[in-house]
Amino acid sequence: MEVIRTVREMQAHADARRREGRRLALVPTMGALHEGHLALVRTARAHADHVTVSIFVNPTQFGPNEDYARYPRQLEKDVAALEALEVDVVFAPTVEEMYPDGPEANLTWVYVEKLDAHLCGRYRPGHFRGVTTIVAKLFNICKPHVAVFGLKDAQQFQIIRRMVRDLHYDIEMIGVPTVREPDGLALSSRNTYLSPEERKQAVVLSQAVEAARRAIEAGEQRPEAIVEAMRQILARAPLARVQYAEVVDAETLQPVARIRPGQRVLAGVAVFFGDTRLIDSVFVEAPGA
């Protein structure tokens, strides 16, 4: 396994592998890898014969009061975990490599309009602009045929999928279902910030979106009733501060007045425990024609 640190070297490597006829997969990450990330790697291996995992904590997707400085960084441990899975390349650039003039001086951005108006985008202005810009950079550097993302970040996946479509990237997008702890909590690098009591209470996120799924599949068409069911479950955690509970159309990511038969929707929640922000969501197709 190679660890590549520069854009020029990564592009040359990808070009060489493409000339050999290899099918390239990319798994973009910010490191601090857990079993959820490793599930993405295994999926990538099933869809390609050359797997690159990028590890880069992207400063432009963090807001001024968010956890960029303390976000866990453990490159050596991550590399060892990826080597055990026989990953071909780890691309681990520096900030200076990805933003040669500095993040603040970056002048070119990729922005997908409207899809960031609700859910996380409403509360994290500029976040998805940073995400789509860095993913576009990674696509241009690593040159994958396949890109694999986790569906825990459902809004992110839908936004990047739309970017791929609108900009005519010749890349197959694959979303991998959320990997969870035995009690249902979605795996996240930020779970390590939780105190024991916060960790115990955090299970309400998965319980809330599961309640939404059950209600929709049982025929509930009123988004307000589904949101209320999610909020009632979240209220069971006294340490939780709810940022949002929403139901939106899965493609447009816009609120729906009433769920139509056969419509695919996304039910999502975001909750703070102290300074730690956790999210969870579920895609659901309403019953009926």
Backbone as CSV, one residue per row, in Angstrom:
resi,resn,N_x,N_y,N_z,CA_x,CA_y,CA_z,C_x,C_y,C_z
1,MET,0.841,-1.203,0.000,0.000,0.000,0.000,0.868,1.243,0.000
2,GLU,0.501,2.202,-0.835,1.225,3.462,-0.901,0.490,4.538,-0.124
3,VAL,1.249,5.435,0.496,0.705,6.650,1.088,1.225,7.813,0.264
4,ILE,0.322,8.518,-0.387,0.686,9.616,-1.280,0.265,10.925,-0.633
5,ARG,1.163,11.916,-0.663,0.901,13.172,0.036,0.721,14.366,-0.895
6,THR,1.042,14.231,-2.188,0.977,15.383,-3.077,-0.044,15.166,-4.199
7,VAL,-0.610,16.259,-4.669,-1.579,16.221,-5.761,-0.936,15.676,-7.026
8,ARG,0.229,16.181,-7.353,0.896,15.766,-8.596,1.149,14.259,-8.615
9,GLU,1.630,13.721,-7.498,1.926,12.288,-7.446,0.644,11.459,-7.523
10,MET,-0.433,11.926,-6.860,-1.686,11.184,-6.893,-2.273,11.176,-8.294
11,GLN,-2.221,12.303,-8.984,-2.739,12.348,-10.353,-1.943,11.427,-11.274
12,ALA,-0.624,11.426,-11.115,0.215,10.562,-11.948,-0.085,9.092,-11.674
13,HIS,-0.288,8.763,-10.404,-0.617,7.378,-10.031,-1.946,6.965,-10.655
14,ALA,-2.958,7.811,-10.551,-4.270,7.486,-11.100,-4.210,7.341,-12.613
15,ASP,-3.481,8.217,-13.274,-3.337,8.130,-14.731,-2.703,6.798,-15.136
16,ALA,-1.682,6.396,-14.397,-0.984,5.145,-14.718,-1.896,3.944,-14.536
17,ARG,-2.668,3.948,-13.456,-3.576,2.820,-13.213,-4.686,2.777,-14.266
18,ARG,-5.153,3.907,-14.706,-6.172,3.933,-15.758,-5.601,3.401,-17.080
19,ARG,-4.373,3.737,-17.373,-3.750,3.229,-18.607,-3.618,1.711,-18.562
20,GLU,-3.479,1.172,-17.377,-3.400,-0.283,-17.218,-4.776,-0.955,-17.311
21,GLY,-5.811,-0.159,-17.414,-7.165,-0.718,-17.498,-7.789,-1.033,-16.163
22,ARG,-7.230,-0.493,-15.101,-7.792,-0.751,-13.775,-9.064,0.064,-13.552
23,ARG,-9.954,-0.459,-12.749,-11.173,0.255,-12.360,-10.919,0.853,-10.976
24,LEU,-10.956,2.164,-10.880,-10.545,2.874,-9.681,-11.751,3.281,-8.836
25,ALA,-11.641,3.037,-7.536,-12.656,3.478,-6.578,-12.023,4.454,-5.604
26,LEU,-12.812,5.434,-5.180,-12.373,6.411,-4.182,-13.331,6.403,-3.009
27,VAL,-12.762,6.373,-1.802,-13.540,6.527,-0.574,-13.029,7.788,0.131
28,PRO,-13.730,8.912,0.008,-13.267,10.130,0.682,-13.602,10.088,2.176
29,THR,-12.628,10.393,3.020,-12.864,10.427,4.468,-12.096,11.593,5.078
30,MET,-12.428,11.872,6.345,-11.636,12.818,7.127,-10.811,12.085,8.181
31,GLY,-10.659,10.770,8.010,-9.853,10.011,8.951,-10.611,9.684,10.222
32,ALA,-9.838,9.345,11.291,-10.432,8.840,12.534,-11.375,7.699,12.189
33,LEU,-10.857,6.732,11.461,-11.677,5.701,10.850,-12.292,4.755,11.885
34,HIS,-13.536,4.363,11.609,-14.225,3.376,12.420,-14.842,2.341,11.479
35,GLU,-15.620,1.440,12.027,-16.157,0.345,11.221,-17.059,0.850,10.096
36,GLY,-17.691,1.984,10.297,-18.491,2.550,9.225,-17.651,2.884,8.003
37,HIS,-16.489,3.499,8.224,-15.576,3.782,7.112,-15.080,2.487,6.467
38,LEU,-14.778,1.508,7.287,-14.235,0.260,6.738,-15.282,-0.460,5.890
39,ALA,-16.563,-0.286,6.231,-17.625,-0.846,5.387,-17.620,-0.185,4.011
40,LEU,-17.309,1.102,3.956,-17.199,1.791,2.669,-16.052,1.215,1.853
41,VAL,-14.939,0.936,2.520,-13.777,0.379,1.831,-14.104,-0.999,1.261
42,ARG,-14.776,-1.821,2.045,-15.136,-3.159,1.550,-16.076,-3.061,0.350
43,THR,-16.992,-2.113,0.400,-17.888,-1.905,-0.739,-17.105,-1.446,-1.955
44,ALA,-16.167,-0.551,-1.758,-15.340,-0.074,-2.867,-14.572,-1.224,-3.500
45,ARG,-14.045,-2.099,-2.688,-13.295,-3.247,-3.203,-14.190,-4.167,-4.033
46,ALA,-15.460,-4.260,-3.665,-16.388,-5.107,-4.412,-16.764,-4.518,-5.759
47,HIS,-16.524,-3.216,-5.942,-16.915,-2.546,-7.179,-15.732,-2.087,-8.021
48,ALA,-14.518,-2.366,-7.584,-13.337,-1.916,-8.320,-12.153,-2.797,-7.966
49,ASP,-11.109,-2.715,-8.781,-9.917,-3.505,-8.473,-8.749,-2.641,-8.013
50,HIS,-9.018,-1.367,-7.759,-8.011,-0.470,-7.191,-8.746,0.518,-6.302
51,VAL,-8.382,0.562,-5.013,-9.099,1.391,-4.043,-8.175,2.440,-3.452
52,THR,-8.594,3.695,-3.567,-7.922,4.811,-2.911,-8.815,5.330,-1.798
53,VAL,-8.242,5.538,-0.627,-8.944,6.182,0.477,-8.255,7.513,0.738
54,SER,-9.011,8.598,0.652,-8.425,9.900,0.977,-8.691,10.210,2.442
55,ILE,-7.705,10.804,3.081,-7.821,11.240,4.475,-7.435,12.709,4.512
56,PHE,-8.426,13.548,4.725,-8.169,14.989,4.728,-9.254,15.673,5.537
57,VAL,-8.857,16.344,6.609,-9.792,17.123,7.412,-9.910,18.486,6.735
58,ASN,-11.031,18.681,6.064,-11.199,19.820,5.165,-11.646,21.071,5.917
59,PRO,-10.811,22.096,5.995,-11.174,23.261,6.814,-12.361,24.041,6.281
60,THR,-12.621,23.984,4.968,-13.663,24.844,4.410,-15.080,24.326,4.650
61,GLN,-15.217,23.143,5.231,-16.562,22.669,5.550,-16.894,22.817,7.022
62,PHE,-16.003,23.438,7.780,-16.241,23.713,9.190,-16.581,25.190,9.368
63,GLY,-17.586,25.471,10.191,-17.920,26.844,10.517,-16.959,27.398,11.556
64,PRO,-17.027,28.716,11.813,-16.080,29.352,12.739,-16.162,28.845,14.163
65,ASN,-17.314,28.328,14.582,-17.458,27.839,15.959,-17.576,26.328,16.025
66,GLU,-17.139,25.651,14.956,-17.220,24.200,14.929,-15.886,23.572,15.331
67,ASP,-15.805,22.231,15.208,-14.727,21.494,15.879,-13.545,21.155,14.971
68,TYR,-13.197,22.046,14.034,-12.080,21.750,13.137,-10.779,21.496,13.916
69,ALA,-10.475,22.349,14.873,-9.198,22.236,15.583,-9.103,20.943,16.389
70,ARG,-10.215,20.496,16.934,-10.154,19.306,17.795,-10.615,18.039,17.091
71,TYR,-10.958,18.137,15.809,-11.404,16.938,15.105,-10.303,15.884,15.187
72,PRO,-10.635,14.638,15.532,-9.587,13.632,15.766,-8.749,13.348,14.519
73,ARG,-7.445,13.339,14.705,-6.505,13.050,13.626,-5.585,11.927,14.094
74,GLN,-5.587,10.802,13.369,-4.810,9.632,13.789,-4.317,8.895,12.547
75,LEU,-3.525,9.580,11.755,-3.155,9.063,10.442,-2.462,7.702,10.535
76,GLU,-1.538,7.562,11.463,-0.788,6.302,11.562,-1.710,5.122,11.846
77,LYS,-2.645,5.312,12.772,-3.605,4.257,13.099,-4.525,3.970,11.912
78,ASP,-4.956,5.024,11.224,-5.829,4.848,10.062,-5.122,4.078,8.952
79,VAL,-3.869,4.423,8.698,-3.107,3.743,7.649,-2.980,2.253,7.965
80,ALA,-2.751,1.924,9.226,-2.632,0.518,9.608,-3.944,-0.226,9.358
81,ALA,-5.067,0.408,9.691,-6.369,-0.236,9.473,-6.629,-0.452,7.988
82,LEU,-6.256,0.501,7.157,-6.481,0.389,5.717,-5.539,-0.619,5.078
83,GLU,-4.344,-0.701,5.603,-3.399,-1.698,5.075,-3.930,-3.110,5.317
84,ALA,-4.579,-3.302,6.461,-5.141,-4.618,6.771,-6.249,-4.995,5.795
85,LEU,-6.897,-4.004,5.197,-7.948,-4.259,4.212,-7.413,-4.261,2.783
86,GLU,-6.114,-4.176,2.655,-5.453,-4.236,1.350,-5.886,-3.092,0.431
87,VAL,-6.045,-1.918,1.022,-6.263,-0.712,0.220,-4.999,-0.456,-0.597
88,ASP,-5.179,0.049,-1.807,-4.022,0.270,-2.684,-3.292,1.567,-2.361
89,VAL,-4.055,2.642,-2.125,-3.445,3.952,-1.899,-4.201,4.697,-0.810
90,VAL,-3.455,5.343,0.062,-4.013,6.353,0.960,-3.512,7.702,0.468
91,PHE,-4.447,8.576,0.118,-4.093,9.928,-0.289,-4.328,10.835,0.904
92,ALA,-3.248,11.358,1.474,-3.320,12.145,2.708,-2.584,13.466,2.519
93,PRO,-3.186,14.389,1.803,-2.516,15.667,1.525,-2.571,16.612,2.714
94,THR,-1.734,17.615,2.693,-1.791,18.688,3.677,-2.797,19.741,3.213
95,VAL,-3.141,20.640,4.111,-4.013,21.756,3.747,-3.357,22.591,2.654
96,GLU,-2.043,22.803,2.771,-1.325,23.609,1.784,-1.357,22.967,0.403
97,GLU,-1.384,21.657,0.362,-1.426,20.954,-0.912,-2.796,21.119,-1.581
98,MET,-3.848,21.068,-0.780,-5.195,21.159,-1.339,-5.654,22.599,-1.573
99,TYR,-5.131,23.517,-0.784,-5.462,24.939,-0.930,-4.150,25.725,-0.983
100,PRO,-3.497,25.764,-2.136,-2.149,26.354,-2.228,-2.062,27.798,-1.747
101,ASP,-3.131,28.561,-1.890,-3.118,29.954,-1.432,-3.737,30.117,-0.056
102,GLY,-4.109,29.000,0.551,-4.783,29.034,1.838,-6.285,28.952,1.671
103,PRO,-6.991,28.303,2.594,-8.446,28.153,2.470,-9.174,29.489,2.353
104,GLU,-8.693,30.502,3.077,-9.379,31.793,3.059,-9.239,32.486,1.717
105,ALA,-8.184,32.163,0.959,-7.940,32.827,-0.319,-8.493,32.045,-1.503
106,ASN,-9.151,30.903,-1.231,-9.700,30.114,-2.327,-10.776,30.919,-3.055
107,LEU,-10.699,30.986,-4.377,-11.623,31.797,-5.164,-12.627,30.975,-5.963
108,THR,-12.360,29.692,-6.134,-13.217,28.853,-6.956,-13.958,27.859,-6.069
109,TRP,-15.291,27.868,-6.179,-16.124,27.015,-5.345,-17.127,26.265,-6.200
110,VAL,-17.523,25.100,-5.731,-18.601,24.342,-6.351,-19.783,24.399,-5.397
111,TYR,-20.914,24.889,-5.893,-22.073,25.072,-5.029,-23.313,24.493,-5.701
112,VAL,-23.970,23.580,-5.031,-25.223,23.001,-5.518,-26.364,23.760,-4.859
113,GLU,-27.133,24.464,-5.653,-28.168,25.333,-5.107,-29.375,24.549,-4.580
114,LYS,-30.081,25.163,-3.645,-31.377,24.728,-3.112,-31.326,23.483,-2.232
115,LEU,-30.454,22.526,-2.544,-30.465,21.278,-1.780,-29.913,21.440,-0.366
116,ASP,-29.331,22.591,-0.074,-28.797,22.829,1.272,-29.676,23.769,2.089
117,ALA,-30.911,24.002,1.646,-31.773,24.977,2.329,-32.383,24.435,3.613
118,HIS,-32.403,23.116,3.787,-33.046,22.517,4.955,-32.089,21.513,5.601
119,LEU,-32.577,20.796,6.609,-31.746,19.836,7.352,-30.463,20.521,7.819
120,CYS,-29.313,19.876,7.652,-28.056,20.433,8.167,-27.680,21.747,7.500
121,GLY,-28.011,21.886,6.220,-27.603,23.084,5.490,-28.152,24.368,6.079
122,ARG,-29.336,24.295,6.651,-29.948,25.497,7.246,-29.111,26.013,8.406
123,TYR,-28.479,25.124,9.134,-27.779,25.502,10.358,-26.256,25.576,10.187
124,ARG,-25.759,25.161,9.032,-24.310,25.174,8.799,-24.026,25.914,7.489
125,PRO,-24.209,27.236,7.471,-23.999,27.988,6.236,-22.574,27.809,5.711
126,GLY,-22.468,27.512,4.432,-21.158,27.312,3.813,-20.623,25.905,3.916
127,HIS,-21.248,25.076,4.753,-20.719,23.720,4.964,-20.710,22.921,3.672
128,PHE,-21.845,22.867,3.004,-21.914,22.017,1.817,-21.141,22.599,0.642
129,ARG,-20.955,23.910,0.601,-20.071,24.486,-0.396,-18.652,23.967,-0.201
130,GLY,-18.229,23.867,1.054,-16.910,23.303,1.335,-16.828,21.838,0.975
131,VAL,-17.916,21.091,1.242,-17.933,19.662,0.932,-17.861,19.432,-0.574
132,THR,-18.730,20.085,-1.333,-18.749,19.849,-2.775,-17.452,20.314,-3.436
133,THR,-16.871,21.378,-2.935,-15.615,21.855,-3.512,-14.488,20.862,-3.271
134,ILE,-14.375,20.345,-2.037,-13.283,19.414,-1.766,-13.502,18.091,-2.479
135,VAL,-14.757,17.647,-2.597,-15.016,16.398,-3.304,-14.710,16.564,-4.795
136,ALA,-15.049,17.710,-5.362,-14.696,17.964,-6.762,-13.186,17.934,-6.951
137,LYS,-12.459,18.520,-6.017,-10.995,18.468,-6.078,-10.506,17.018,-6.024
138,LEU,-11.061,16.238,-5.092,-10.628,14.846,-4.953,-10.954,14.037,-6.199
139,PHE,-12.102,14.297,-6.809,-12.435,13.599,-8.048,-11.409,13.924,-9.142
140,ASN,-11.017,15.184,-9.230,-10.061,15.586,-10.261,-8.640,15.074,-9.983
141,ILE,-8.357,14.825,-8.728,-7.014,14.368,-8.360,-6.914,12.845,-8.421
142,CYS,-7.908,12.151,-7.868,-7.852,10.689,-7.752,-8.464,9.971,-8.953
143,LYS,-9.254,10.666,-9.743,-9.779,10.183,-11.025,-10.495,8.825,-10.927
144,PRO,-11.453,8.709,-10.003,-12.102,7.405,-9.823,-13.164,7.125,-10.878
145,HIS,-13.422,5.840,-11.080,-14.603,5.414,-11.820,-15.799,5.271,-10.882
146,VAL,-15.504,5.021,-9.604,-16.526,4.761,-8.591,-16.178,5.579,-7.352
147,ALA,-17.194,6.196,-6.733,-16.992,6.899,-5.465,-17.994,6.358,-4.453
148,VAL,-17.514,6.080,-3.252,-18.339,5.430,-2.231,-18.473,6.352,-1.019
149,PHE,-19.725,6.570,-0.604,-20.027,7.441,0.526,-21.004,6.731,1.460
150,GLY,-21.001,7.153,2.725,-21.937,6.602,3.691,-23.249,7.357,3.671
151,LEU,-24.342,6.637,3.804,-25.656,7.258,3.802,-26.034,7.851,5.155
152,LYS,-25.167,7.723,6.163,-25.427,8.452,7.407,-25.472,9.951,7.121
153,ASP,-24.579,10.415,6.264,-24.608,11.804,5.812,-25.484,11.880,4.563
154,ALA,-26.779,11.700,4.768,-27.699,11.528,3.642,-27.812,12.780,2.786
155,GLN,-27.911,13.941,3.424,-28.010,15.172,2.645,-26.738,15.386,1.830
156,GLN,-25.601,15.116,2.436,-24.331,15.224,1.717,-24.319,14.322,0.493
157,PHE,-24.766,13.073,0.658,-24.767,12.131,-0.459,-25.643,12.637,-1.595
158,GLN,-26.824,13.138,-1.276,-27.728,13.608,-2.319,-27.167,14.845,-3.028
159,ILE,-26.517,15.707,-2.285,-25.932,16.907,-2.890,-24.771,16.540,-3.808
160,ILE,-23.900,15.645,-3.365,-22.775,15.241,-4.215,-23.288,14.482,-5.433
161,ARG,-24.301,13.662,-5.242,-24.876,12.936,-6.378,-25.412,13.908,-7.429
162,ARG,-26.043,14.995,-6.973,-26.546,15.991,-7.912,-25.383,16.722,-8.602
163,MET,-24.320,17.013,-7.864,-23.138,17.630,-8.471,-22.569,16.745,-9.571
164,VAL,-22.462,15.445,-9.300,-21.943,14.496,-10.292,-22.814,14.503,-11.541
165,ARG,-24.118,14.527,-11.334,-25.049,14.547,-12.471,-24.934,15.857,-13.258
166,ASP,-24.990,16.985,-12.558,-25.040,18.271,-13.242,-23.727,18.634,-13.939
167,LEU,-22.598,18.195,-13.368,-21.297,18.513,-13.963,-20.779,17.390,-14.865
168,HIS,-21.608,16.376,-15.098,-21.278,15.289,-16.027,-19.990,14.557,-15.644
169,TYR,-19.777,14.365,-14.348,-18.680,13.499,-13.926,-18.999,12.068,-14.352
170,ASP,-18.040,11.406,-14.944,-18.225,10.010,-15.351,-17.837,9.114,-14.179
171,ILE,-18.633,9.205,-13.116,-18.339,8.506,-11.867,-19.615,7.844,-11.366
172,GLU,-19.514,6.578,-11.010,-20.634,5.870,-10.398,-20.653,6.176,-8.907
173,MET,-21.783,6.678,-8.423,-21.933,6.993,-7.003,-22.588,5.818,-6.277
174,ILE,-21.983,5.388,-5.181,-22.524,4.289,-4.386,-22.693,4.757,-2.945
175,GLY,-23.904,4.590,-2.415,-24.173,4.921,-1.026,-24.293,3.663,-0.187
176,VAL,-23.628,3.657,0.950,-23.603,2.486,1.835,-24.448,2.776,3.077
177,PRO,-25.366,1.876,3.436,-26.222,2.104,4.604,-25.409,2.360,5.875
178,THR,-26.022,3.101,6.776,-25.385,3.475,8.035,-25.013,2.242,8.849
179,VAL,-23.800,2.240,9.355,-23.345,1.179,10.255,-23.593,1.647,11.685
180,ARG,-24.144,0.776,12.508,-24.594,1.170,13.840,-23.982,0.312,14.943
181,GLU,-23.957,0.900,16.128,-23.604,0.150,17.336,-24.744,-0.826,17.644
182,PRO,-24.500,-1.821,18.513,-25.566,-2.767,18.847,-26.845,-2.108,19.357
183,ASP,-26.736,-0.945,20.023,-27.940,-0.281,20.531,-28.570,0.659,19.506
184,GLY,-27.989,0.723,18.300,-28.581,1.520,17.236,-27.891,2.819,16.934
185,LEU,-27.037,3.327,17.823,-26.361,4.598,17.561,-25.497,4.498,16.313
186,ALA,-25.668,5.469,15.407,-24.864,5.485,14.188,-23.402,5.729,14.525
187,LEU,-22.518,4.947,13.920,-21.096,5.150,14.142,-20.684,6.520,13.611
188,SER,-19.889,7.231,14.396,-19.397,8.548,14.019,-18.089,8.818,14.749
189,SER,-17.180,9.505,14.081,-15.924,9.882,14.737,-16.196,10.786,15.928
190,ARG,-17.313,11.514,15.909,-17.633,12.441,17.009,-18.203,11.727,18.228
191,ASN,-18.555,10.458,18.111,-19.076,9.742,19.279,-18.055,9.694,20.409
192,THR,-16.777,9.798,20.060,-15.733,9.748,21.090,-15.774,10.968,22.004
193,TYR,-16.448,12.032,21.584,-16.557,13.227,22.426,-17.556,13.050,23.564
194,LEU,-18.440,12.068,23.458,-19.554,11.938,24.398,-19.103,11.413,25.751
195,SER,-19.701,11.950,26.811,-19.510,11.373,28.143,-20.290,10.070,28.223
196,PRO,-20.022,9.224,29.217,-20.774,7.965,29.332,-22.289,8.172,29.372
197,GLU,-22.763,9.189,30.103,-24.198,9.419,30.181,-24.744,9.961,28.856
198,GLU,-23.991,10.836,28.196,-24.415,11.333,26.883,-24.477,10.191,25.876
199,ARG,-23.478,9.312,25.943,-23.477,8.166,25.026,-24.708,7.287,25.245
200,LYS,-25.085,7.102,26.480,-26.256,6.291,26.787,-27.520,6.928,26.226
201,GLN,-27.630,8.242,26.355,-28.835,8.938,25.905,-28.871,9.130,24.388
202,ALA,-27.714,9.083,23.734,-27.644,9.376,22.298,-28.408,8.361,21.447
203,VAL,-28.777,7.252,22.027,-29.535,6.243,21.286,-30.879,6.783,20.812
204,VAL,-31.331,7.904,21.388,-32.629,8.444,20.967,-32.608,8.890,19.501
205,LEU,-31.456,9.206,18.945,-31.425,9.622,17.537,-31.895,8.493,16.632
206,SER,-31.315,7.315,16.822,-31.714,6.191,15.976,-33.149,5.772,16.265
207,GLN,-33.570,5.870,17.524,-34.946,5.536,17.858,-35.922,6.495,17.188
208,ALA,-35.543,7.749,17.078,-36.420,8.749,16.467,-36.602,8.494,14.974
209,VAL,-35.507,8.250,14.260,-35.659,8.042,12.816,-36.309,6.690,12.525
210,GLU,-36.107,5.725,13.414,-36.788,4.440,13.244,-38.293,4.608,13.449
211,ALA,-38.683,5.451,14.398,-40.104,5.728,14.595,-40.700,6.401,13.361
212,ALA,-39.929,7.289,12.740,-40.386,7.930,11.506,-40.578,6.891,10.407
213,ARG,-39.628,5.995,10.280,-39.734,4.952,9.253,-40.986,4.109,9.456
214,ARG,-41.207,3.681,10.688,-42.374,2.836,10.979,-43.673,3.582,10.675
215,ALA,-43.725,4.853,11.047,-44.949,5.626,10.824,-45.240,5.788,9.335
216,ILE,-44.202,6.103,8.558,-44.395,6.293,7.117,-44.805,4.981,6.460
217,GLU,-44.136,3.897,6.823,-44.463,2.604,6.217,-45.853,2.112,6.644
218,ALA,-46.365,2.617,7.773,-47.713,2.268,8.230,-48.779,3.134,7.557
219,GLY,-48.323,4.104,6.743,-49.281,4.901,5.994,-49.462,6.324,6.462
220,GLU,-48.707,6.765,7.476,-48.829,8.151,7.932,-48.324,9.084,6.829
221,GLN,-49.158,10.031,6.425,-48.821,10.947,5.339,-48.575,12.374,5.809
222,ARG,-48.802,12.641,7.077,-48.641,14.012,7.589,-47.241,14.207,8.145
223,PRO,-46.417,15.010,7.486,-45.055,15.233,7.993,-45.034,15.781,9.408
224,GLU,-45.998,16.648,9.748,-45.996,17.233,11.084,-46.195,16.163,12.154
225,ALA,-46.982,15.129,11.851,-47.186,14.044,12.810,-45.917,13.223,12.972
226,ILE,-45.205,13.028,11.884,-43.949,12.263,11.930,-42.892,13.040,12.698
227,VAL,-42.811,14.348,12.441,-41.857,15.192,13.169,-42.169,15.182,14.651
228,GLU,-43.433,15.270,15.004,-43.816,15.256,16.414,-43.434,13.930,17.071
229,ALA,-43.594,12.819,16.354,-43.198,11.520,16.898,-41.697,11.470,17.152
230,MET,-40.921,12.026,16.233,-39.469,12.056,16.429,-39.096,12.940,17.614
231,ARG,-39.738,14.088,17.721,-39.415,15.005,18.821,-39.785,14.415,20.183
232,GLN,-40.858,13.684,20.238,-41.245,13.059,21.512,-40.176,12.073,21.981
233,ILE,-39.606,11.331,21.036,-38.554,10.383,21.403,-37.279,11.122,21.795
234,LEU,-36.926,12.149,21.052,-35.724,12.919,21.387,-35.846,13.563,22.769
235,ALA,-37.063,13.909,23.159,-37.283,14.542,24.460,-36.994,13.598,25.628
236,ARG,-36.869,12.303,25.342,-36.540,11.349,26.410,-35.101,11.523,26.912
237,ALA,-34.269,12.230,26.149,-32.870,12.433,26.534,-32.723,13.818,27.150
238,PRO,-32.653,13.931,28.456,-32.605,15.260,29.087,-31.356,16.061,28.749
239,LEU,-30.279,15.402,28.363,-29.049,16.125,28.024,-29.026,16.597,26.572
240,ALA,-30.024,16.205,25.798,-30.032,16.518,24.374,-30.643,17.886,24.107
241,ARG,-30.035,18.613,23.175,-30.610,19.854,22.656,-30.889,19.630,21.173
242,VAL,-32.158,19.588,20.820,-32.552,19.258,19.451,-32.346,20.470,18.550
243,GLN,-31.614,20.260,17.469,-31.456,21.324,16.471,-32.562,21.254,15.431
244,TYR,-32.827,20.047,14.936,-33.952,19.903,14.011,-34.441,18.470,13.985
245,ALA,-35.698,18.336,13.578,-36.302,17.062,13.182,-37.156,17.413,11.970
246,GLU,-36.847,16.806,10.822,-37.498,17.208,9.584,-37.810,15.997,8.712
247,VAL,-38.804,16.185,7.849,-39.120,15.225,6.799,-39.125,15.985,5.480
248,VAL,-38.296,15.538,4.527,-38.187,16.219,3.234,-38.252,15.190,2.110
249,ASP,-38.527,15.676,0.912,-38.462,14.801,-0.254,-37.026,14.328,-0.438
250,ALA,-36.840,13.064,-0.760,-35.501,12.484,-0.817,-34.653,13.051,-1.952
251,GLU,-35.270,13.505,-3.025,-34.515,14.007,-4.171,-34.307,15.514,-4.099
252,THR,-35.373,16.255,-3.834,-35.270,17.716,-3.820,-34.779,18.251,-2.484
253,LEU,-34.888,17.442,-1.439,-34.544,17.827,-0.063,-35.361,19.032,0.408
254,GLN,-36.573,19.170,-0.152,-37.487,20.240,0.244,-38.607,19.655,1.093
255,PRO,-39.161,20.454,2.015,-40.268,19.966,2.846,-41.462,19.552,1.998
256,VAL,-42.231,18.623,2.508,-43.432,18.162,1.810,-44.651,18.496,2.671
257,ALA,-45.732,18.922,2.002,-46.966,19.231,2.726,-47.681,17.953,3.135
258,ARG,-47.587,16.950,2.280,-48.188,15.653,2.562,-47.424,14.601,1.773
259,ILE,-47.170,13.475,2.373,-46.401,12.418,1.707,-47.316,11.663,0.765
260,ARG,-46.938,11.607,-0.491,-47.743,10.924,-1.501,-47.452,9.419,-1.490
261,PRO,-48.415,8.595,-1.882,-48.145,7.161,-2.027,-46.988,6.936,-2.998
262,GLY,-46.035,6.130,-2.585,-44.882,5.837,-3.425,-43.775,6.858,-3.362
263,GLN,-43.982,7.960,-2.670,-42.953,8.998,-2.586,-41.814,8.551,-1.669
264,ARG,-40.596,8.856,-2.067,-39.424,8.558,-1.238,-39.053,9.817,-0.474
265,VAL,-38.985,9.683,0.838,-38.677,10.835,1.679,-37.471,10.530,2.557
266,LEU,-36.945,11.588,3.153,-35.826,11.487,4.082,-36.253,12.103,5.402
267,ALA,-36.202,11.320,6.457,-36.480,11.818,7.802,-35.151,11.937,8.534
268,GLY,-34.864,13.129,9.060,-33.566,13.343,9.683,-33.660,14.145,10.964
269,VAL,-32.674,13.947,11.830,-32.585,14.696,13.089,-31.140,15.123,13.313
270,ALA,-30.988,16.226,14.042,-29.676,16.669,14.523,-29.831,17.086,15.973
271,VAL,-28.915,16.644,16.815,-29.018,16.843,18.257,-27.640,17.196,18.803
272,PHE,-27.610,18.136,19.722,-26.387,18.466,20.448,-26.400,17.793,21.821
273,PHE,-25.264,17.218,22.172,-24.974,16.827,23.547,-23.765,17.662,23.963
274,GLY,-24.012,18.689,24.761,-22.945,19.648,25.024,-22.569,20.332,23.717
275,ASP,-21.275,20.287,23.372,-20.804,20.877,22.113,-20.770,19.869,20.970
276,THR,-21.162,18.632,21.245,-21.062,17.572,20.243,-22.367,17.452,19.471
277,ARG,-22.256,17.587,18.155,-23.436,17.533,17.297,-23.482,16.182,16.588
278,LEU,-24.611,15.486,16.742,-24.807,14.187,16.105,-25.998,14.265,15.164
279,ILE,-25.941,13.494,14.078,-27.053,13.436,13.137,-27.435,11.980,12.887
280,ASP,-28.658,11.801,12.422,-29.114,10.493,11.968,-30.262,10.733,11.005
281,SER,-30.496,9.765,10.125,-31.556,9.922,9.128,-31.899,8.565,8.540
282,VAL,-33.017,8.560,7.816,-33.442,7.324,7.156,-34.212,7.694,5.892
283,PHE,-33.916,6.993,4.797,-34.710,7.093,3.574,-35.872,6.117,3.701
284,VAL,-37.067,6.569,3.335,-38.251,5.721,3.413,-39.108,5.933,2.166
285,GLU,-39.592,4.851,1.609,-40.542,4.952,0.511,-41.935,4.687,1.045
286,ALA,-42.818,5.662,0.844,-44.192,5.528,1.347,-44.912,4.413,0.603
287,PRO,-45.765,3.678,1.279,-46.486,2.592,0.604,-47.468,3.136,-0.412
288,GLY,-47.801,2.310,-1.385,-48.789,2.696,-2.383,-48.165,2.843,-3.752
289,ALA,-49.024,3.010,-4.760,-48.553,3.105,-6.137,-47.885,4.443,-6.369
